[in-house]
């Protein structure tokens, strides 16, 4: 069963550059696309070997199938690449079956040194120079992102400026969403804290109200007045507590008590 172009691209890299390759893979997947196109782009997939299956002398069926069923070969070239037998095998397999068509070179950090280090037997220098290559500088996040956008524009056949424009819009949307999320979380947090406080106030008020309702003498009324002070410590404007405390003072007068228990 044919699986032509199951992958939009195959990432070829030295194991020593796995960190760069992983970062580039992540940036390529985002690529500044709209959410709908991003899902479509993710579904197209990029073959990125993030496992340790690179063992033995042969590529193996997994890699051969992935190369045959990829539309582009993205070669991440650095000072480590000439020593990578796996990269040589992957590029050789691609050129045998597909020639030099759709090979995208990405030089890590230094394009000038990188160009001179690509063996002519692997990829002809004139091919690299005649096709726009990209320079990925991991020390410059903006440059690295732009390089990945340029690679994505070739793979997706979309103008790079369109991708950059969408990337800027997505950044703005992300910031706006983050700010809105913080505001919503803050609002909910304040509401939850207020609800907890009110629950405690109502609980303390219920205890004091119960004592007052059951009071039969001045001592019990004074105890109720003391208990009503507890919810008012949390919420000095709690109307029910203020109202019941006033009633308690009236009851205290009725019991011929005193407003100051110490004078009883």
C-alpha positions as CSV (number, residue, x, y, z in Angstrom):
1,X,0.0,0.0,0.0
2,X,1.5,3.3,-1.1
3,X,2.2,6.0,1.5
4,X,3.7,8.6,-0.7
5,X,4.5,11.8,1.1
6,X,3.3,10.5,4.5
7,X,5.8,12.9,5.9
8,X,6.3,16.5,4.8
9,X,9.9,16.3,5.8
10,X,12.6,14.1,7.2
11,X,15.1,15.6,9.6
12,X,18.6,14.4,9.2
13,X,21.1,15.3,11.9
14,X,24.1,14.2,13.9
15,X,23.3,12.6,17.2
16,X,25.5,15.2,18.8
17,X,23.1,17.9,17.4
18,X,20.0,16.2,18.8
19,X,19.3,19.2,21.1
20,X,19.3,21.6,18.0
21,X,17.3,19.1,16.0
22,X,14.7,18.8,18.7
23,X,14.4,22.5,19.1
24,X,14.1,23.0,15.3
25,X,11.5,20.2,15.2
26,X,9.4,22.1,17.8
27,X,9.7,25.4,16.0
28,X,8.8,23.8,12.6
29,X,5.7,22.3,14.1
30,X,4.6,25.7,15.3
31,X,5.7,27.6,12.3
32,X,3.5,30.6,13.0
33,X,0.4,29.0,11.5
34,X,-3.2,29.5,12.4
35,X,-4.6,26.9,14.8
36,X,-6.5,25.1,12.0
37,X,-3.5,25.1,9.6
38,X,-1.3,24.1,12.5
39,X,-3.4,21.0,13.1
40,X,-3.2,20.2,9.5
41,X,0.6,20.8,9.5
42,X,1.0,18.6,12.6
43,X,-1.1,15.8,10.9
44,X,1.3,15.9,7.9
45,X,4.1,15.2,10.3
46,X,7.8,15.6,10.2
47,X,9.9,12.5,10.7
48,X,12.2,13.2,13.7
49,X,14.0,10.3,15.3
50,X,14.0,11.2,19.0
51,X,14.8,7.6,20.1
52,X,17.9,5.6,20.2
53,X,17.1,3.2,17.4
54,X,20.1,4.3,15.3
55,X,22.1,1.1,15.7
56,X,23.8,-1.3,13.4
57,X,25.1,-0.7,9.9
58,X,21.9,-0.5,7.9
59,X,19.3,2.3,8.0
60,X,16.5,-0.2,8.6
61,X,13.0,-0.4,7.3
62,X,11.7,2.4,9.5
63,X,14.2,5.0,8.2
64,X,14.1,3.8,4.6
65,X,10.2,4.0,4.5
66,X,10.3,7.4,6.2
67,X,12.8,8.7,3.6
68,X,10.9,7.3,0.7
69,X,7.7,8.7,2.0
70,X,9.0,12.2,2.8
71,X,8.5,15.2,0.5
72,X,11.6,17.0,1.7
73,X,14.9,16.1,3.3
74,X,16.0,18.8,5.9
75,X,19.7,18.4,6.6
76,X,20.9,20.0,9.8
77,X,24.6,20.5,9.1
78,X,27.1,21.4,11.8
79,X,30.8,20.7,12.6
80,X,29.6,17.3,13.9
81,X,28.0,16.3,10.6
82,X,31.1,15.1,8.7
83,X,31.7,12.5,11.5
84,X,28.1,11.2,11.4
85,X,27.8,8.0,9.4
86,X,24.1,8.0,9.9
87,X,23.7,11.3,8.2
88,X,25.8,10.1,5.3
89,X,23.6,7.0,4.9
90,X,20.4,9.0,5.1
91,X,21.5,11.5,2.5
92,X,23.0,8.8,0.3
93,X,19.7,6.8,0.4
94,X,17.8,10.0,-0.5
95,X,20.0,10.9,-3.4
96,X,20.0,7.4,-4.8
97,X,16.2,7.2,-4.8
98,X,15.3,10.9,-5.3
99,X,18.4,12.7,-6.5
100,X,19.1,16.1,-5.0
101,X,15.6,17.3,-5.3
102,X,13.9,18.8,-2.3
103,X,17.0,18.9,-0.1
104,X,16.9,21.8,2.3
105,X,20.2,22.6,4.0
106,X,20.2,24.2,7.5
107,X,23.7,25.2,8.7
108,X,24.1,25.5,12.5
109,X,25.7,28.8,13.6
110,X,28.2,29.4,10.8
111,X,27.1,29.1,7.1
112,X,30.6,29.9,5.7
113,X,32.3,27.1,7.5
114,X,29.3,24.9,7.0
115,X,29.4,25.3,3.3
116,X,33.0,24.2,3.0
117,X,32.5,21.1,5.1
118,X,29.8,19.5,3.0
119,X,31.6,16.8,0.9
120,X,30.9,17.2,-2.8
121,X,30.2,13.4,-2.9
122,X,27.3,13.9,-0.5
123,X,25.7,17.1,-1.8
124,X,27.3,19.2,-4.7
125,X,28.3,22.7,-3.5
126,X,26.7,24.3,-6.5
127,X,23.4,22.8,-5.7
128,X,23.5,24.2,-2.2
129,X,24.5,27.6,-3.4
130,X,21.8,27.7,-6.1
131,X,19.1,26.8,-3.6
132,X,18.4,29.0,-0.7
133,X,19.8,27.5,2.5
134,X,19.2,28.6,6.0
135,X,21.4,29.4,9.0
136,X,20.3,28.3,12.4
137,X,22.0,30.1,15.2
138,X,20.9,28.5,18.6
139,X,22.4,31.5,20.5
140,X,20.1,33.9,18.7
141,X,16.4,32.8,19.4
142,X,14.9,35.3,16.9
143,X,17.3,34.2,14.1
144,X,16.7,30.6,14.9
145,X,12.9,31.1,14.7
146,X,13.2,33.0,11.4
147,X,15.3,30.2,10.0
148,X,12.7,27.6,10.9
149,X,10.0,29.8,9.4
150,X,11.9,29.9,6.2
151,X,12.3,26.2,6.2
152,X,8.6,25.8,6.9
153,X,7.7,28.2,4.1
154,X,9.6,26.0,1.6
155,X,8.0,22.8,2.9
156,X,4.5,24.2,3.0
157,X,5.0,26.3,-0.1
158,X,3.8,29.4,1.7
159,X,5.5,32.8,1.5
160,X,7.7,33.3,4.5
161,X,6.3,36.8,5.2
162,X,2.8,35.3,5.5
163,X,4.2,32.9,8.1
164,X,6.0,35.6,9.9
165,X,2.9,37.8,10.0
166,X,0.9,34.9,11.4
167,X,3.6,34.2,13.9
168,X,3.4,37.8,15.2
169,X,-0.4,37.6,15.4
170,X,-0.2,34.3,17.2
171,X,2.2,35.8,19.7
172,X,-0.2,38.7,20.3
173,X,-3.1,36.3,20.7
174,X,-1.0,34.2,23.1
175,X,-0.1,37.2,25.2
176,X,-3.7,38.4,25.2
177,X,-4.9,34.9,26.2
178,X,-2.3,34.7,29.0
179,X,-3.4,38.1,30.4
180,X,-7.0,37.2,30.2
181,X,-6.3,33.9,31.9
182,X,-4.4,35.7,34.7
183,X,-7.4,38.1,35.2
184,X,-9.9,35.2,35.2
185,X,-7.8,33.2,37.7
186,X,-7.3,36.3,39.9
187,X,-11.1,37.0,39.8
188,X,-11.9,33.4,40.7
189,X,-9.3,33.3,43.4
190,X,-10.6,36.5,45.0
191,X,-14.1,35.1,44.8
192,X,-13.1,31.8,46.4
193,X,-11.3,33.6,49.2
194,X,-14.3,35.8,49.8
195,X,-16.6,32.8,49.8
196,X,-14.3,31.0,52.3
197,X,-14.4,34.1,54.5
198,X,-18.1,34.5,54.3
199,X,-18.6,30.8,55.1
200,X,-16.6,31.2,58.2
201,X,-18.4,34.5,59.1
202,X,-21.8,32.7,58.7
203,X,-20.6,29.8,60.8
204,X,-19.5,32.0,63.7
205,X,-22.6,34.1,63.4
206,X,-24.8,30.9,63.6
207,X,-23.1,29.9,66.8
208,X,-23.6,33.3,68.4
209,X,-27.2,33.5,67.2
210,X,-27.9,30.1,68.7
211,X,-26.5,31.1,72.1
212,X,-28.5,34.3,72.0
213,X,-31.7,32.5,71.1
214,X,-31.3,30.1,73.9
215,X,-30.2,32.7,76.5
216,X,-32.1,32.8,79.7
217,X,-30.1,35.2,81.8
218,X,-27.6,38.2,81.6
219,X,-24.6,35.9,81.7
220,X,-25.7,34.0,78.6
221,X,-26.5,37.2,76.7
222,X,-23.0,38.6,77.5
223,X,-21.5,35.3,76.1
224,X,-23.6,35.8,73.0
225,X,-22.3,39.4,72.6
226,X,-18.7,38.1,73.0
227,X,-19.4,35.5,70.3
228,X,-20.8,38.1,67.9
229,X,-17.5,39.9,68.0
230,X,-15.8,37.0,66.3
231,X,-17.5,37.2,62.9
232,X,-17.2,41.0,63.1
233,X,-13.4,40.6,63.3
234,X,-13.4,39.0,59.9
235,X,-16.1,41.3,58.4
236,X,-16.8,44.4,60.4
237,X,-19.7,45.3,58.1
238,X,-21.6,42.0,58.6
239,X,-25.1,43.4,59.1
240,X,-26.7,40.3,60.8
241,X,-24.0,40.2,63.5
242,X,-24.3,44.0,64.1
243,X,-28.1,43.7,64.3
244,X,-28.1,40.8,66.6
245,X,-25.5,42.4,68.8
246,X,-27.8,45.4,69.2
247,X,-30.6,43.1,70.1
248,X,-28.4,41.4,72.7
249,X,-27.6,44.7,74.3
250,X,-31.3,45.4,74.5
251,X,-31.9,42.0,76.2
252,X,-29.1,42.7,78.6
253,X,-30.9,45.9,79.7
254,X,-34.1,43.9,80.1
255,X,-32.3,41.4,82.3
256,X,-31.3,44.4,84.5
257,X,-27.7,43.6,83.6
258,X,-24.9,45.9,82.8
259,X,-23.1,46.6,79.5
260,X,-19.8,46.0,81.2
261,X,-19.7,42.5,82.6
262,X,-16.9,43.5,85.0
263,X,-19.3,45.7,86.9
264,X,-21.9,42.9,87.3
